[in-house]
Amino acid sequence: MSSWFCDTQLKDLPQDTRIMITCDKCRRQREESVRQLVNEARVGAMYLDLIEWAFSCSNFHCNGTVSFGLFTPVTIRMVGPQTLRYA
């Protein structure tokens, strides 16, 4: 199964990559490494946009959606949604 937005899995990134997780609602930020997410959260086989969708703010009262930002320069190939073509 491939995601429509990003076909890069977390385990495809270098292990020393740092990810900044920012809450869209309260703007709280936290930093995680790819190694921590793969080993502790067990989300290595998930696609990056699906992980971003599954995570929420670490503040108990906020629980807002989050956005990911990469500290290490990594090229992520973005793909668009598949279009249906009728004959």
Biopython code that builds the backbone (N, CA, C, O; Angstrom):
import numpy as np
from Bio.PDB.StructureBuilder import StructureBuilder

atoms = [
    (1, "MET", "N", (0.845, -1.182, 0.000)),
    (1, "MET", "CA", (0.000, 0.000, 0.000)),
    (1, "MET", "C", (0.885, 1.237, 0.000)),
    (1, "MET", "O", (1.825, 1.327, 0.789)),
    (2, "SER", "N", (0.603, 2.161, -0.849)),
    (2, "SER", "CA", (1.356, 3.404, -0.921)),
    (2, "SER", "C", (0.440, 4.571, -0.592)),
    (2, "SER", "O", (-0.738, 4.580, -0.949)),
    (3, "SER", "N", (0.996, 5.538, 0.083)),
    (3, "SER", "CA", (0.225, 6.722, 0.441)),
    (3, "SER", "C", (0.155, 7.652, -0.763)),
    (3, "SER", "O", (1.053, 7.651, -1.605)),
    (4, "TRP", "N", (-0.905, 8.442, -0.847)),
    (4, "TRP", "CA", (-1.055, 9.320, -2.003)),
    (4, "TRP", "C", (-0.165, 10.547, -1.907)),
    (4, "TRP", "O", (0.137, 11.158, -2.932)),
    (5, "PHE", "N", (0.263, 10.927, -0.714)),
    (5, "PHE", "CA", (1.002, 12.175, -0.525)),
    (5, "PHE", "C", (2.513, 11.963, -0.522)),
    (5, "PHE", "O", (3.242, 12.747, -1.130)),
    (6, "CYS", "N", (2.982, 10.949, 0.130)),
    (6, "CYS", "CA", (4.415, 10.738, 0.298)),
    (6, "CYS", "C", (4.695, 9.244, 0.316)),
    (6, "CYS", "O", (4.113, 8.516, 1.118)),
    (7, "ASP", "N", (5.571, 8.784, -0.549)),
    (7, "ASP", "CA", (5.848, 7.348, -0.585)),
    (7, "ASP", "C", (7.142, 6.995, 0.143)),
    (7, "ASP", "O", (7.752, 5.968, -0.153)),
    (8, "THR", "N", (7.568, 7.823, 1.085)),
    (8, "THR", "CA", (8.761, 7.566, 1.884)),
    (8, "THR", "C", (8.348, 7.055, 3.256)),
    (8, "THR", "O", (7.541, 7.675, 3.948)),
    (9, "GLN", "N", (8.912, 5.917, 3.635)),
    (9, "GLN", "CA", (8.657, 5.388, 4.968)),
    (9, "GLN", "C", (9.674, 5.972, 5.937)),
    (9, "GLN", "O", (10.747, 6.420, 5.532)),
    (10, "LEU", "N", (9.330, 5.964, 7.207)),
    (10, "LEU", "CA", (10.217, 6.516, 8.226)),
    (10, "LEU", "C", (11.549, 5.776, 8.251)),
    (10, "LEU", "O", (12.596, 6.397, 8.439)),
    (11, "LYS", "N", (11.523, 4.464, 8.065)),
    (11, "LYS", "CA", (12.760, 3.677, 8.118)),
    (11, "LYS", "C", (13.687, 3.962, 6.936)),
    (11, "LYS", "O", (14.853, 3.569, 6.969)),
    (12, "ASP", "N", (13.193, 4.639, 5.890)),
    (12, "ASP", "CA", (14.026, 5.004, 4.742)),
    (12, "ASP", "C", (14.929, 6.197, 5.030)),
    (12, "ASP", "O", (15.910, 6.412, 4.319)),
    (13, "LEU", "N", (14.610, 6.979, 6.065)),
    (13, "LEU", "CA", (15.417, 8.146, 6.421)),
    (13, "LEU", "C", (16.651, 7.714, 7.202)),
    (13, "LEU", "O", (16.630, 6.665, 7.847)),
    (14, "PRO", "N", (17.732, 8.502, 7.158)),
    (14, "PRO", "CA", (18.909, 8.190, 7.976)),
    (14, "PRO", "C", (18.547, 8.185, 9.462)),
    (14, "PRO", "O", (17.734, 8.996, 9.907)),
    (15, "GLN", "N", (19.147, 7.276, 10.227)),
    (15, "GLN", "CA", (18.817, 7.103, 11.643)),
    (15, "GLN", "C", (19.136, 8.329, 12.490)),
    (15, "GLN", "O", (18.515, 8.529, 13.533)),
    (16, "ASP", "N", (20.099, 9.158, 12.061)),
    (16, "ASP", "CA", (20.471, 10.329, 12.861)),
    (16, "ASP", "C", (19.655, 11.578, 12.505)),
    (16, "ASP", "O", (19.954, 12.662, 13.006)),
    (17, "THR", "N", (18.640, 11.452, 11.659)),
    (17, "THR", "CA", (17.792, 12.580, 11.289)),
    (17, "THR", "C", (16.938, 13.001, 12.479)),
    (17, "THR", "O", (16.345, 12.162, 13.157)),
    (18, "ARG", "N", (16.881, 14.305, 12.724)),
    (18, "ARG", "CA", (16.052, 14.858, 13.798)),
    (18, "ARG", "C", (14.766, 15.412, 13.190)),
    (18, "ARG", "O", (14.807, 16.074, 12.153)),
    (19, "ILE", "N", (13.633, 15.147, 13.822)),
    (19, "ILE", "CA", (12.335, 15.609, 13.344)),
    (19, "ILE", "C", (11.750, 16.563, 14.369)),
    (19, "ILE", "O", (11.639, 16.221, 15.546)),
    (20, "MET", "N", (11.374, 17.761, 13.929)),
    (20, "MET", "CA", (10.708, 18.727, 14.793)),
    (20, "MET", "C", (9.205, 18.535, 14.627)),
    (20, "MET", "O", (8.678, 18.666, 13.522)),
    (21, "ILE", "N", (8.522, 18.228, 15.711)),
    (21, "ILE", "CA", (7.076, 18.018, 15.698)),
    (21, "ILE", "C", (6.428, 19.263, 16.301)),
    (21, "ILE", "O", (6.649, 19.574, 17.471)),
    (22, "THR", "N", (5.630, 19.971, 15.508)),
    (22, "THR", "CA", (5.008, 21.223, 15.927)),
    (22, "THR", "C", (3.492, 21.071, 15.933)),
    (22, "THR", "O", (2.903, 20.600, 14.960)),
    (23, "CYS", "N", (2.866, 21.472, 17.038)),
    (23, "CYS", "CA", (1.406, 21.434, 17.140)),
    (23, "CYS", "C", (0.819, 22.562, 16.296)),
    (23, "CYS", "O", (1.274, 23.704, 16.375)),
    (24, "ASP", "N", (-0.182, 22.245, 15.495)),
    (24, "ASP", "CA", (-0.830, 23.250, 14.655)),
    (24, "ASP", "C", (-1.754, 24.159, 15.459)),
    (24, "ASP", "O", (-2.089, 25.255, 15.012)),
    (25, "LYS", "N", (-2.164, 23.713, 16.631)),
    (25, "LYS", "CA", (-3.130, 24.464, 17.435)),
    (25, "LYS", "C", (-2.442, 25.383, 18.448)),
    (25, "LYS", "O", (-2.695, 26.588, 18.457)),
    (26, "CYS", "N", (-1.573, 24.824, 19.305)),
    (26, "CYS", "CA", (-0.947, 25.630, 20.369)),
    (26, "CYS", "C", (0.506, 25.996, 20.059)),
    (26, "CYS", "O", (1.128, 26.727, 20.830)),
    (27, "ARG", "N", (1.061, 25.500, 18.939)),
    (27, "ARG", "CA", (2.427, 25.790, 18.477)),
    (27, "ARG", "C", (3.509, 25.212, 19.386)),
    (27, "ARG", "O", (4.667, 25.614, 19.273)),
    (28, "ARG", "N", (3.175, 24.288, 20.281)),
    (28, "ARG", "CA", (4.176, 23.622, 21.116)),
    (28, "ARG", "C", (5.055, 22.758, 20.212)),
    (28, "ARG", "O", (4.564, 22.131, 19.273)),
    (29, "GLN", "N", (6.360, 22.731, 20.505)),
    (29, "GLN", "CA", (7.291, 21.964, 19.682)),
    (29, "GLN", "C", (8.024, 20.936, 20.525)),
    (29, "GLN", "O", (8.317, 21.155, 21.700)),
    (30, "ARG", "N", (8.309, 19.815, 19.895)),
    (30, "ARG", "CA", (9.171, 18.810, 20.510)),
    (30, "ARG", "C", (10.017, 18.192, 19.411)),
    (30, "ARG", "O", (9.668, 18.239, 18.231)),
    (31, "GLU", "N", (11.124, 17.617, 19.817)),
    (31, "GLU", "CA", (12.079, 17.073, 18.860)),
    (31, "GLU", "C", (12.224, 15.577, 19.100)),
    (31, "GLU", "O", (12.366, 15.131, 20.238)),
    (32, "GLU", "N", (12.186, 14.811, 18.021)),
    (32, "GLU", "CA", (12.361, 13.360, 18.085)),
    (32, "GLU", "C", (13.379, 12.968, 17.019)),
    (32, "GLU", "O", (13.537, 13.661, 16.014)),
    (33, "SER", "N", (14.057, 11.866, 17.243)),
    (33, "SER", "CA", (14.951, 11.340, 16.218)),
    (33, "SER", "C", (14.260, 10.180, 15.513)),
    (33, "SER", "O", (13.353, 9.558, 16.066)),
    (34, "VAL", "N", (14.688, 9.899, 14.308)),
    (34, "VAL", "CA", (14.139, 8.772, 13.567)),
    (34, "VAL", "C", (14.392, 7.484, 14.339)),
    (34, "VAL", "O", (13.533, 6.603, 14.385)),
    (35, "ARG", "N", (15.558, 7.376, 14.940)),
    (35, "ARG", "CA", (15.900, 6.182, 15.716)),
    (35, "ARG", "C", (14.906, 5.966, 16.861)),
    (35, "ARG", "O", (14.470, 4.840, 17.098)),
    (36, "GLN", "N", (14.544, 7.045, 17.575)),
    (36, "GLN", "CA", (13.580, 6.933, 18.672)),
    (36, "GLN", "C", (12.213, 6.490, 18.165)),
    (36, "GLN", "O", (11.582, 5.619, 18.764)),
    (37, "LEU", "N", (11.754, 7.079, 17.076)),
    (37, "LEU", "CA", (10.437, 6.741, 16.553)),
    (37, "LEU", "C", (10.375, 5.303, 16.044)),
    (37, "LEU", "O", (9.367, 4.621, 16.225)),
    (38, "VAL", "N", (11.450, 4.843, 15.408)),
    (38, "VAL", "CA", (11.467, 3.476, 14.886)),
    (38, "VAL", "C", (11.538, 2.467, 16.028)),
    (38, "VAL", "O", (10.804, 1.478, 16.025)),
    (39, "ASN", "N", (12.416, 2.708, 17.004)),
    (39, "ASN", "CA", (12.626, 1.730, 18.073)),
    (39, "ASN", "C", (11.579, 1.788, 19.174)),
    (39, "ASN", "O", (11.152, 0.743, 19.666)),
    (40, "GLU", "N", (11.153, 2.986, 19.573)),
    (40, "GLU", "CA", (10.245, 3.115, 20.710)),
    (40, "GLU", "C", (8.779, 3.196, 20.295)),
    (40, "GLU", "O", (7.930, 2.544, 20.902)),
    (41, "ALA", "N", (8.474, 3.984, 19.275)),
    (41, "ALA", "CA", (7.078, 4.146, 18.860)),
    (41, "ALA", "C", (6.645, 3.066, 17.873)),
    (41, "ALA", "O", (5.452, 2.907, 17.614)),
    (42, "ARG", "N", (7.600, 2.326, 17.323)),
    (42, "ARG", "CA", (7.317, 1.226, 16.389)),
    (42, "ARG", "C", (6.513, 1.676, 15.166)),
    (42, "ARG", "O", (5.548, 1.023, 14.769)),
    (43, "VAL", "N", (6.925, 2.796, 14.580)),
    (43, "VAL", "CA", (6.233, 3.310, 13.395)),
    (43, "VAL", "C", (7.160, 3.351, 12.182)),
    (43, "VAL", "O", (6.922, 4.131, 11.260)),
    (44, "GLY", "N", (8.200, 2.538, 12.159)),
    (44, "GLY", "CA", (9.179, 2.567, 11.080)),
    (44, "GLY", "C", (8.623, 2.196, 9.727)),
    (44, "GLY", "O", (9.102, 2.695, 8.708)),
    (45, "ALA", "N", (7.618, 1.328, 9.688)),
    (45, "ALA", "CA", (7.071, 0.872, 8.413)),
    (45, "ALA", "C", (5.966, 1.777, 7.889)),
    (45, "ALA", "O", (5.446, 1.545, 6.798)),
    (46, "MET", "N", (5.597, 2.815, 8.655)),
    (46, "MET", "CA", (4.530, 3.722, 8.219)),
    (46, "MET", "C", (5.096, 4.830, 7.327)),
    (46, "MET", "O", (6.270, 5.185, 7.431)),
    (47, "TYR", "N", (4.255, 5.362, 6.463)),
    (47, "TYR", "CA", (4.642, 6.471, 5.605)),
    (47, "TYR", "C", (4.608, 7.767, 6.402)),
    (47, "TYR", "O", (3.830, 7.900, 7.346)),
    (48, "LEU", "N", (5.454, 8.725, 6.021)),
    (48, "LEU", "CA", (5.617, 9.952, 6.802)),
    (48, "LEU", "C", (4.320, 10.731, 6.988)),
    (48, "LEU", "O", (4.049, 11.218, 8.086)),
    (49, "ASP", "N", (3.518, 10.856, 5.940)),
    (49, "ASP", "CA", (2.286, 11.627, 6.097)),
    (49, "ASP", "C", (1.267, 10.911, 6.974)),
    (49, "ASP", "O", (0.459, 11.564, 7.634)),
    (50, "LEU", "N", (1.293, 9.581, 6.992)),
    (50, "LEU", "CA", (0.380, 8.837, 7.860)),
    (50, "LEU", "C", (0.807, 8.928, 9.319)),
    (50, "LEU", "O", (-0.038, 8.952, 10.213)),
    (51, "ILE", "N", (2.117, 8.978, 9.564)),
    (51, "ILE", "CA", (2.611, 9.168, 10.932)),
    (51, "ILE", "C", (2.211, 10.555, 11.421)),
    (51, "ILE", "O", (1.762, 10.713, 12.556)),
    (52, "GLU", "N", (2.374, 11.549, 10.570)),
    (52, "GLU", "CA", (1.996, 12.919, 10.925)),
    (52, "GLU", "C", (0.503, 12.993, 11.261)),
    (52, "GLU", "O", (0.107, 13.699, 12.188)),
    (53, "TRP", "N", (-0.315, 12.267, 10.509)),
    (53, "TRP", "CA", (-1.755, 12.247, 10.745)),
    (53, "TRP", "C", (-2.096, 11.522, 12.050)),
    (53, "TRP", "O", (-3.040, 11.903, 12.741)),
    (54, "ALA", "N", (-1.330, 10.476, 12.389)),
    (54, "ALA", "CA", (-1.619, 9.673, 13.580)),
    (54, "ALA", "C", (-1.162, 10.348, 14.874)),
    (54, "ALA", "O", (-1.735, 10.088, 15.932)),
    (55, "PHE", "N", (-0.150, 11.202, 14.812)),
    (55, "PHE", "CA", (0.371, 11.846, 16.016)),
    (55, "PHE", "C", (-0.527, 13.003, 16.426)),
    (55, "PHE", "O", (-1.249, 13.566, 15.602)),
    (56, "SER", "N", (-0.476, 13.351, 17.707)),
    (56, "SER", "CA", (-1.198, 14.520, 18.211)),
    (56, "SER", "C", (-0.283, 15.274, 19.167)),
    (56, "SER", "O", (0.805, 14.800, 19.495)),
    (57, "CYS", "N", (-0.717, 16.431, 19.606)),
    (57, "CYS", "CA", (0.075, 17.274, 20.496)),
    (57, "CYS", "C", (0.363, 16.546, 21.804)),
    (57, "CYS", "O", (-0.465, 15.778, 22.295)),
    (58, "SER", "N", (1.542, 16.796, 22.360)),
    (58, "SER", "CA", (1.929, 16.145, 23.614)),
    (58, "SER", "C", (1.253, 16.781, 24.825)),
    (58, "SER", "O", (1.270, 16.209, 25.915)),
    (59, "ASN", "N", (0.655, 17.967, 24.641)),
    (59, "ASN", "CA", (-0.070, 18.623, 25.721)),
    (59, "ASN", "C", (-1.431, 17.945, 25.883)),
    (59, "ASN", "O", (-2.207, 17.873, 24.930)),
    (60, "PHE", "N", (-1.718, 17.452, 27.078)),
    (60, "PHE", "CA", (-2.949, 16.708, 27.336)),
    (60, "PHE", "C", (-4.197, 17.534, 27.036)),
    (60, "PHE", "O", (-5.176, 16.997, 26.519)),
    (61, "HIS", "N", (-4.180, 18.817, 27.348)),
    (61, "HIS", "CA", (-5.360, 19.655, 27.176)),
    (61, "HIS", "C", (-5.543, 20.137, 25.737)),
    (61, "HIS", "O", (-6.651, 20.517, 25.358)),
    (62, "CYS", "N", (-4.503, 20.129, 24.946)),
    (62, "CYS", "CA", (-4.590, 20.617, 23.568)),
    (62, "CYS", "C", (-5.037, 19.498, 22.622)),
    (62, "CYS", "O", (-6.092, 19.588, 21.994)),
    (63, "ASN", "N", (-4.224, 18.448, 22.531)),
    (63, "ASN", "CA", (-4.489, 17.286, 21.676)),
    (63, "ASN", "C", (-4.723, 17.680, 20.212)),
    (63, "ASN", "O", (-5.521, 17.046, 19.521)),
    (64, "GLY", "N", (-4.027, 18.730, 19.735)),
    (64, "GLY", "CA", (-4.183, 19.197, 18.360)),
    (64, "GLY", "C", (-3.384, 18.361, 17.366)),
    (64, "GLY", "O", (-2.578, 17.515, 17.755)),
    (65, "THR", "N", (-3.618, 18.610, 16.082)),
    (65, "THR", "CA", (-2.858, 17.929, 15.039)),
    (65, "THR", "C", (-1.448, 18.509, 14.977)),
    (65, "THR", "O", (-1.214, 19.626, 15.436)),
    (66, "VAL", "N", (-0.513, 17.753, 14.411)),
    (66, "VAL", "CA", (0.880, 18.179, 14.368)),
    (66, "VAL", "C", (1.396, 18.205, 12.935)),
    (66, "VAL", "O", (0.825, 17.587, 12.037)),
    (67, "SER", "N", (2.495, 18.939, 12.745)),
    (67, "SER", "CA", (3.220, 18.982, 11.480)),
    (67, "SER", "C", (4.657, 18.576, 11.746)),
    (67, "SER", "O", (5.205, 18.865, 12.811)),
    (68, "PHE", "N", (5.270, 17.904, 10.777)),
    (68, "PHE", "CA", (6.651, 17.456, 10.904)),
    (68, "PHE", "C", (7.567, 18.375, 10.118)),
    (68, "PHE", "O", (7.196, 18.888, 9.062)),
    (69, "GLY", "N", (8.764, 18.576, 10.641)),
    (69, "GLY", "CA", (9.819, 19.286, 9.943)),
    (69, "GLY", "C", (11.116, 18.531, 10.147)),
    (69, "GLY", "O", (11.387, 18.064, 11.254)),
    (70, "LEU", "N", (11.927, 18.399, 9.103)),
    (70, "LEU", "CA", (13.186, 17.659, 9.189)),
    (70, "LEU", "C", (14.337, 18.621, 9.386)),
    (70, "LEU", "O", (14.434, 19.628, 8.684)),
    (71, "PHE", "N", (15.221, 18.320, 10.345)),
    (71, "PHE", "CA", (16.412, 19.133, 10.569)),
    (71, "PHE", "C", (17.520, 18.783, 9.589)),
    (71, "PHE", "O", (18.188, 19.674, 9.063)),
    (72, "THR", "N", (17.719, 17.511, 9.341)),
    (72, "THR", "CA", (18.776, 17.053, 8.461)),
    (72, "THR", "C", (18.302, 17.193, 7.018)),
    (72, "THR", "O", (17.183, 16.786, 6.705)),
    (73, "PRO", "N", (19.122, 17.756, 6.131)),
    (73, "PRO", "CA", (18.679, 17.888, 4.745)),
    (73, "PRO", "C", (18.507, 16.520, 4.086)),
    (73, "PRO", "O", (19.483, 15.823, 3.810)),
    (74, "VAL", "N", (17.272, 16.158, 3.844)),
    (74, "VAL", "CA", (16.939, 14.877, 3.231)),
    (74, "VAL", "C", (15.992, 15.165, 2.081)),
    (74, "VAL", "O", (15.083, 15.984, 2.218)),
    (75, "THR", "N", (16.191, 14.508, 0.954)),
    (75, "THR", "CA", (15.303, 14.671, -0.178)),
    (75, "THR", "C", (14.178, 13.657, -0.070)),
    (75, "THR", "O", (14.416, 12.450, -0.027)),
    (76, "ILE", "N", (12.945, 14.162, -0.027)),
    (76, "ILE", "CA", (11.778, 13.294, 0.043)),
    (76, "ILE", "C", (11.007, 13.464, -1.249)),
    (76, "ILE", "O", (10.623, 14.575, -1.615)),
    (77, "ARG", "N", (10.784, 12.362, -1.932)),
    (77, "ARG", "CA", (10.071, 12.407, -3.202)),
    (77, "ARG", "C", (8.574, 12.506, -2.933)),
    (77, "ARG", "O", (7.989, 11.631, -2.295)),
    (78, "MET", "N", (7.964, 13.579, -3.425)),
    (78, "MET", "CA", (6.531, 13.791, -3.235)),
    (78, "MET", "C", (5.795, 13.328, -4.486)),
    (78, "MET", "O", (6.252, 13.551, -5.607)),
    (79, "VAL", "N", (4.673, 12.693, -4.285)),
    (79, "VAL", "CA", (3.853, 12.241, -5.400)),
    (79, "VAL", "C", (2.447, 12.777, -5.207)),
    (79, "VAL", "O", (2.011, 13.010, -4.079)),
    (80, "GLY", "N", (1.752, 12.969, -6.292)),
    (80, "GLY", "CA", (0.374, 13.445, -6.228)),
    (80, "GLY", "C", (-0.598, 12.284, -6.192)),
    (80, "GLY", "O", (-0.196, 11.129, -6.331)),
    (81, "PRO", "N", (-1.867, 12.579, -6.009)),
    (81, "PRO", "CA", (-2.861, 11.509, -5.997)),
    (81, "PRO", "C", (-2.975, 10.879, -7.374)),
    (81, "PRO", "O", (-2.776, 11.539, -8.393)),
    (82, "GLN", "N", (-3.293, 9.613, -7.389)),
    (82, "GLN", "CA", (-3.443, 8.923, -8.659)),
    (82, "GLN", "C", (-4.738, 9.374, -9.316)),
    (82, "GLN", "O", (-5.773, 9.497, -8.661)),
    (83, "THR", "N", (-4.664, 9.615, -10.612)),
    (83, "THR", "CA", (-5.855, 10.031, -11.344)),
    (83, "THR", "C", (-6.420, 8.832, -12.085)),
    (83, "THR", "O", (-5.677, 8.011, -12.624)),
    (84, "LEU", "N", (-7.714, 8.744, -12.106)),
    (84, "LEU", "CA", (-8.370, 7.657, -12.828)),
    (84, "LEU", "C", (-8.556, 8.072, -14.274)),
    (84, "LEU", "O", (-9.015, 9.177, -14.566)),
    (85, "ARG", "N", (-8.202, 7.190, -15.157)),
    (85, "ARG", "CA", (-8.353, 7.469, -16.580)),
    (85, "ARG", "C", (-9.313, 6.452, -17.166)),
    (85, "ARG", "O", (-9.131, 5.242, -17.031)),
    (86, "TYR", "N", (-10.319, 6.964, -17.808)),
    (86, "TYR", "CA", (-11.315, 6.093, -18.416)),
    (86, "TYR", "C", (-11.064, 6.004, -19.909)),
    (86, "TYR", "O", (-10.718, 6.993, -20.555)),
    (87, "ALA", "N", (-11.239, 4.819, -20.443)),
    (87, "ALA", "CA", (-10.992, 4.603, -21.865)),
    (87, "ALA", "C", (-12.158, 5.045, -22.704)),
    (87, "ALA", "O", (-12.114, 4.933, -23.929)),
]
sb = StructureBuilder()
sb.init_structure("model")
sb.init_model(0)
sb.init_chain("A")
sb.init_seg("    ")
for serial, (resi, resn, name, xyz) in enumerate(atoms, 1):
    if name == "N":
        sb.init_residue(resn, " ", resi, " ")
    sb.init_atom(name, np.array(xyz, "f"), 0.0, 1.0, " ", f" {name:<3s}", serial, name[0])
structure = sb.get_structure()
